[in-house]
């Protein structure tokens, strides 16, 4: 076909070039899509999360007003099995350590710093509420027990810690409710930040405890 109008001829050639380029791009995109390897770990498809890290807690080891709250440092280890993309079951162990000052008392127990420790074993559901290629976040509710050891400074005195306003060594009910956030550094590795309200129940009294942790998560397996 011959076009006498130069403008019409140029427009026709441009249209043909455009459609040819579009067709070539479509074929190239299809080929790249078919041959490109799948990127692993860009979505939350893991079967298990394994976590280990450092922990902090703010805790009051006694019931008397003279006993001051203290800061504890320690560790956290946990494992989460994901039933689905959003729901998992978590089990965690936490160890916290520090010192507190024995209050002045009439039993001649020296008012010195005494070592203490607290170990918690908790279990419950975890929910993933947000995810992106580089981050994820969620909440959990964990229930279990805590064992507190407070009597280090009372050895050889014949006095029980409870007599001066400090809790005796004991097992107590505990739970933790809070949230976590992951920042992914590799497809299967992430840095996790955890913040919990972690009340305990020593001596049938309520202790308001704050817990925070940072650690490394390794994501294992893939859900079917």
C-alpha positions as CSV (number, residue, x, y, z in Angstrom):
1,X,0.0,0.0,0.0
2,X,1.4,3.4,-1.0
3,X,0.6,6.6,1.1
4,X,0.8,9.8,-0.8
5,X,0.5,11.9,2.4
6,X,3.9,12.0,4.1
7,X,2.3,12.7,7.5
8,X,0.0,9.6,7.2
9,X,3.0,7.5,6.1
10,X,5.1,8.6,9.1
11,X,2.2,7.9,11.5
12,X,1.7,4.5,10.0
13,X,5.3,3.6,10.4
14,X,5.4,4.9,14.0
15,X,2.3,2.8,14.8
16,X,3.9,-0.3,13.4
17,X,7.1,0.3,15.3
18,X,5.2,0.8,18.5
19,X,3.2,-2.4,18.2
20,X,6.3,-4.3,17.2
21,X,8.2,-3.0,20.2
22,X,5.3,-3.8,22.5
23,X,5.1,-7.4,21.2
24,X,8.8,-7.9,21.7
25,X,8.7,-6.6,25.2
26,X,5.8,-8.9,26.1
27,X,7.7,-11.9,24.7
28,X,10.9,-10.9,26.7
29,X,8.9,-10.4,29.9
30,X,7.3,-13.8,29.5
31,X,10.6,-15.5,29.0
32,X,12.2,-13.7,32.0
33,X,9.3,-14.6,34.2
34,X,9.4,-18.2,33.2
35,X,13.2,-18.6,33.7
36,X,13.8,-16.4,36.7
37,X,14.3,-18.4,40.0
38,X,11.8,-17.9,42.8
39,X,13.0,-15.7,45.6
40,X,12.9,-17.7,48.8
41,X,12.0,-16.1,52.1
42,X,10.4,-12.9,50.8
43,X,7.1,-13.9,52.4
44,X,6.4,-15.5,55.8
45,X,6.2,-19.1,54.7
46,X,8.5,-20.7,57.3
47,X,7.4,-23.7,59.4
48,X,9.4,-22.7,62.5
49,X,11.0,-19.6,64.1
50,X,14.0,-20.3,66.4
51,X,15.0,-17.3,68.5
52,X,17.9,-16.6,70.9
53,X,18.9,-13.3,72.4
54,X,19.6,-10.9,75.2
55,X,16.8,-9.8,77.6
56,X,16.0,-7.0,80.2
57,X,13.4,-6.8,82.9
58,X,12.3,-4.3,85.5
59,X,11.1,-6.1,88.6
60,X,10.5,-5.6,92.3
61,X,11.7,-8.6,94.4
62,X,9.8,-7.7,97.6
63,X,6.4,-6.7,99.0
64,X,7.7,-4.1,101.5
65,X,7.9,-0.4,100.4
66,X,11.6,-0.3,101.4
67,X,12.4,-2.9,98.8
68,X,13.3,-1.1,95.5
69,X,12.6,-2.3,92.0
70,X,15.7,-3.4,90.1
71,X,16.8,-3.9,86.6
72,X,17.7,-7.5,85.5
73,X,19.6,-8.7,82.5
74,X,19.6,-12.2,81.0
75,X,18.6,-14.2,78.0
76,X,15.6,-15.5,76.0
77,X,15.2,-18.6,73.9
78,X,12.0,-19.5,72.1
79,X,10.5,-21.6,69.3
80,X,7.3,-20.8,67.3
81,X,5.6,-23.4,65.1
82,X,3.4,-21.7,62.5
83,X,0.1,-23.4,61.8
84,X,-0.7,-20.9,59.1
85,X,0.8,-17.7,57.7
86,X,-0.7,-15.7,60.6
87,X,-1.2,-18.1,63.6
88,X,1.5,-19.9,65.5
89,X,2.2,-21.6,68.8
90,X,5.1,-20.3,70.8
91,X,7.1,-21.7,73.7
92,X,9.7,-19.6,75.4
93,X,12.3,-19.8,78.3
94,X,13.7,-16.7,79.9
95,X,16.5,-16.2,82.5
96,X,17.0,-12.9,84.3
97,X,19.7,-12.1,86.8
98,X,20.7,-9.1,89.0
99,X,21.1,-7.8,92.6
100,X,18.8,-6.0,95.0
101,X,19.5,-4.3,98.3
102,X,18.3,-6.0,101.4
103,X,16.3,-3.4,103.4
104,X,17.3,-2.4,106.9
105,X,15.8,-4.8,109.4
106,X,15.6,-5.9,113.0
107,X,17.1,-9.3,112.3
108,X,20.7,-8.0,111.9
109,X,20.8,-9.2,108.3
110,X,23.3,-6.8,106.6
111,X,21.7,-4.3,104.3
112,X,23.9,-5.3,101.3
113,X,23.3,-6.2,97.7
114,X,22.0,-9.7,97.3
115,X,22.0,-11.7,94.1
116,X,18.7,-12.9,92.6
117,X,17.5,-14.8,89.6
118,X,14.2,-15.5,87.8
119,X,13.5,-18.2,85.2
120,X,10.3,-18.3,83.3
121,X,8.7,-21.0,81.1
122,X,5.8,-19.8,79.0
123,X,3.6,-21.1,76.2
124,X,0.8,-19.8,74.1
125,X,-0.5,-18.4,70.7
126,X,1.4,-15.9,68.6
127,X,-0.2,-13.9,65.8
128,X,1.5,-12.3,62.8
129,X,-0.3,-9.0,62.1
130,X,1.9,-7.3,59.6
131,X,4.5,-8.4,57.0
132,X,6.5,-6.8,54.2
133,X,9.6,-8.0,52.3
134,X,11.9,-6.5,55.0
135,X,9.8,-6.6,58.2
136,X,7.1,-8.4,60.1
137,X,5.3,-7.8,63.4
138,X,2.8,-9.5,65.7
139,X,1.5,-10.1,69.2
140,X,1.5,-13.0,71.6
141,X,-0.1,-14.2,74.8
142,X,2.0,-16.6,76.8
143,X,1.1,-18.4,80.1
144,X,3.2,-20.5,82.4
145,X,5.4,-20.4,85.5
146,X,8.3,-18.4,87.0
147,X,10.8,-19.6,89.6
148,X,12.4,-16.8,91.6
149,X,15.5,-17.3,93.8
150,X,15.9,-14.4,96.3
151,X,17.8,-15.8,99.3
152,X,21.4,-15.5,98.3
153,X,22.1,-12.8,100.9
154,X,20.4,-14.7,103.7
155,X,22.5,-17.9,103.8
156,X,23.7,-18.6,107.3
157,X,21.5,-16.0,109.0
158,X,18.6,-18.2,110.0
159,X,16.3,-15.6,108.6
160,X,13.9,-16.1,105.7
161,X,13.7,-13.3,103.0
162,X,10.0,-12.9,103.6
163,X,10.7,-11.8,107.2
164,X,12.4,-8.6,105.9
165,X,9.9,-7.8,103.1
166,X,11.6,-9.9,100.3
167,X,10.0,-12.9,98.6
168,X,11.1,-16.4,99.5
169,X,12.3,-18.7,96.8
170,X,9.3,-20.1,95.1
171,X,7.5,-21.1,91.9
172,X,4.7,-18.7,90.8
173,X,2.2,-18.3,88.1
174,X,3.3,-15.9,85.3
175,X,2.1,-14.7,81.9
176,X,3.3,-12.3,79.2
177,X,1.3,-10.3,76.8
178,X,3.0,-8.0,74.3
179,X,4.4,-7.7,70.8
180,X,7.3,-8.5,68.6
181,X,8.8,-7.0,65.4
182,X,11.3,-8.6,63.0
183,X,13.7,-6.8,60.7
184,X,14.9,-9.2,58.0
185,X,18.7,-9.2,57.3
186,X,18.7,-12.4,55.2
187,X,15.9,-14.5,53.6
188,X,15.9,-16.8,56.6
189,X,17.4,-14.6,59.3
190,X,15.9,-11.6,61.1
191,X,16.6,-9.4,64.1
192,X,13.6,-9.6,66.5
193,X,12.6,-7.0,69.2
194,X,10.2,-8.1,71.9
195,X,8.3,-6.0,74.5
196,X,6.0,-7.6,77.1
197,X,4.0,-6.8,80.1
198,X,5.1,-9.8,82.2
199,X,3.3,-10.0,85.6
200,X,4.2,-12.7,88.2
201,X,2.4,-13.9,91.3
202,X,4.9,-14.5,94.1
203,X,3.5,-14.9,97.6
204,X,0.0,-14.6,96.2
205,X,0.7,-11.0,95.3
206,X,0.8,-9.4,91.9
207,X,4.2,-8.1,90.6
208,X,4.1,-5.8,87.6
209,X,7.1,-6.6,85.5
210,X,8.3,-5.2,82.2
211,X,10.3,-7.4,79.8
212,X,12.2,-6.5,76.7
213,X,14.5,-8.5,74.5
214,X,16.5,-8.4,71.2
215,X,17.7,-11.4,69.4
216,X,18.3,-13.3,66.2
217,X,15.5,-15.4,64.6
218,X,16.3,-18.3,62.2
219,X,13.4,-19.4,60.0
220,X,13.3,-23.1,59.3
221,X,11.4,-25.1,56.8
222,X,8.5,-24.2,54.6
223,X,4.8,-24.8,55.2
224,X,3.1,-27.0,52.6
